[in-house]
Every structure is written in structure tokens, then in C-alpha cells.
């Protein structure tokens, strides 16, 4: 049995049938541990009172992300209980988790606090098929039929259940291939094996030149009518027209089910922003609405560090200015962590290169202006910099006397009191919360009033959307996600080849950037700050 002390007398236990029998109604995940293969269930108890549940299991259809469900009773929220359940269950998995949540919801806020990033957007797809303007849209987009050279729309029952299940499986794999690939088509086939007679009748497919080109999978779930539509061959010239014909047929069938009058009988379309034809067509339907949701990937939690010799404490870690003596540490960091190539002006190949990089951008010069032409003076008593004149600053993350990372501020702008923040750390120092503490410390100093701090109001930072570790640092340091800048960064991507990849094997790729900001008025994060020196003496 898994059991760990959490907060005071709270503890985690593997869920038993006794726990399930006495769970309060507020907690709906009533499964014993091991309820299915590799399925895990945990409860959090305060004495004998169950205050939270956590479930995790492999995703049988999408093997790149496992499933996670955490529920905490209202009176016990915002105390770190959900985070501890996430850590407990992370130790039992090898791939990240996924979750579905509406932006602005408590669930979305919680998983975001765990470092989750959005990998797919699902629009609100509610359509009232009985509306006159929706009926008109359907009339304009219905197929012309074989005689008109357009698509022919047919009912699912004309294919039969076996063939329809095969096509639904194909549709699912086509739609998800680029962002959440499927692994076992047999599982999908099994899921659709219980197609009811009514579902079979309401599914629609488009025939063109004797082939099935588009499909509408119509089903009932949670007392709602749902449909999922897309082309089976999205690159075909007629794909958009064929998908539109499927939408029109489903909407007309739904309107007919409403009795032809003004009776509200909505249908919900389960689509994604990445659907090449279904998404833009859905957005063109009059009155489309409903709650949009996002699919988020939740990184596995790092296990607690138990090694006394490597434990990061307030006394062993600090922030300080870079010095010329850090050249060897910078060279070692680059050799240890090849991914720093995107953080440094260039990768040092030797000690002289490292010294040049220090002089070019990391060493203090009094006003944050850097130079590569002269050595930076090293007075015995460092001058106290004037914070109001700083335009950039870089501080070394020092661990036991060795520089292992950097936290920097650039583009410090006095009119609007803003700056851009950036950070990196060597691979051997990651996973211990050190970067989060360092960023939170520098952010707090930058937002503090002059002369104690920099007197700024807004700090900004950004990271690639596929970098959940950097997102976790930003969230943990009190930065709020604000939006996505599409295709902002362009990097050379080289396949992982330990024997050395040729230049011909490299390619360029553009990356979306998730932006965050922290304002002077935002609450400070609950993070243990590091000792900070900006000029040789504590700030």
C-alpha cells in the first residue's frame, strides 16, 4: 500500500473497497486501486475523512499520453493536495498525462499550475439545427448528387455496421495522426462495436466516384447528440465540399428530429482547431456556440531529491554577478548541456571562447551595456550599479561556488517600466526547483521599488510551447500565461545521432511561443527565494 505523510495528519493511501464505500458524494471517481491493468487509484485522508481522489491509467488509444483525474473536495482545495497526488501518481508512469479543461475553469487553473501546456484546442460546437439560418446554411451546402457532379450523401446503414466501424476507425486515425497518434486500431474498432441501430441510421458518409471520401460519425453520449466529421482524404480537391455535405446532412436530420418547428434540439460537434476542413466549416455555421475546451499535456512530477550531498538549500544556492573566473564553469555547462545552444550567443569550444562569451554578454558593465573590445575591469571593491541606469542584467545561479545557470533581464524600458526575462540551467542541476526559485527571486527584485530594486511594473517571458519544463518554471515563479505567438521562433533541428549528424540531415522548423507576464500587482509565488547579490554584496 502506498502511504505518505502530506500536511499534518493527511496521508495518501491506495484506494480500497472500504474507501469506495464511504466516499462522499462530492468525489465521483470510485475505483479501487488496480481496477484495470496498470490502473492506479489513490485517496487522501484527514483522519478517517476522505478529502481527495486521484486516478491514473494508460490511454489505450493514444499511447503518448496517459490519463489523470484528480478531485479535491471544495473545503480542502488550494492547499497543495492535488499537487501531491500528481507527484504520487507520476512515479507510476513513464509518459506525460493529458487532461481536458475549459479555459478559466478551476481544473484548467490546477493543471496549468502543474506545468501543463495546451496541445489542442476544441471549439464550442453546439448548433441548434432548428434555427432558420442554420437550415438555410444546410440547404446551401447539401450535395448536388451524382447527376450534378457533386457528392452523394448516404446513410450509415447502407454500409452495414462492420464497414462503418472500419471507416470510423480510419477517420479517428486521420484526424489525430499529427498531434496525438493512435497505436492500436483494434481498440478503436472495439470501442465502436456497440453501434446502436439509431446511431447506424444517423451516421452519414459521402460517396464520390465509388469511394467513401468523408464521414460523419454520429453518436449519443451523456444524453447529448454528438457528431464528428472530417474527410478521409483531406488533401483531395473535393474534400472541403464533401465535408460540408456531411455537415448539411447531419443538421437536416437533427432538424427533422426536432419536428420541423422551433424546438430547441441542439447537436454538438466534436471537432478540433487542427481539423483541416471541419473546423472552418463549423465556424461558418450561424449561431455555433457552447463551451470551448483545451487538451493539455501535464508533465510528470520530478521525484523529491533525497540525496543529502546534492540537496539544494538556501545556504548552498545563491544568485550573483558573473565574473571572469566563471569561464571554466560556462564551458563545462555547454559541454554538459548541448541544448544550451539556443540560449547562448554561440557554444564555446574552449576556455578562450567561454571568456569571449562572458565579455560579450554576461559580465556586468555598470549600465547593462556589453562590449567585446575591451576587458571588463575587476575592482577589488565592486561599484554599486545605479538601478535606474541598468538596461540589461545577467546573474549567475551559483551552487556550492560554481555557476550552473543564468537568470537575465533585457530590454529594460523605463517609460513603461517593463523588461524581458530569460533563464537557463545545466542539465545536472535541473529537476530540483532551483530555476523556479532563481527566477522568482530576480523577478521580485526587479519589481521592487528603486533603489532597493529596479522599480519595474511588468516582466515578460516566453518559451516554446513544446517546452513544459520552462512553462513549469514560469508558472512556479508567479508568471501568468497570456497567449501564443504563432511560429515566432525558427531553429535548426538536427536528428539525434550520437555518431554525428551531417548538415544535410538538419532542417529548420518554426515554433509557437507561449508568453507569460508577472505584474507588480500580481501575488508573489509561495517559493523559497535565494540569497541575491547584484554587486558583490547582498541586495
Buried (B, 14 or more C-beta within 10 A) or exposed (E): EBEEEBEEEBBBBBBEEEBBEEBEEBBEBBBBBEBEEEBBBBBBBBEEEBBBBBBBBBBBBBBBBBBBBBBBBEEBBEBBBBBBBBBBBBEBBEBBBBBEBBBEEEBBEBBBBBBBBBBBBBBBBBBBBBBEEBBEBBEEBBBEEEEEEBBBBBBBBEBEBEEBBBBBBBBBBBBBEEBBEBBEBEBBBEBBEEBEEEBBBBBBBBBBEEEBBBBBBBBEEEEEBBBBBBBBBBEBEBBBBBBBBBBBBBBBBBBEBBEEEEEEBBBBBBBBBBBBBBBBBBEEBEEBEBEEBBBBBBBBBBEEEEEEEEEBEEEBBBBBBBBBEBBEBBBBBBEEBEEBEEBBEEBBEEEEBBBBBBBBBBBBBBEBEBEEEEEBEEEEEBEEBEBEEBBBBBBBBBBEEBBBBBBBBBEBEBEEBBBBBBBBBBEBBBBBBBBBBBBBBBBBBBBBEEEEBBBBEBBBBBBBBEBBBBBBBBBBBBBEBEEBBEEBBEEEEBEEEEEEEEEEEEEEEEBBBBBBBBBBEBEEBEBEBBBBBBBBEEB
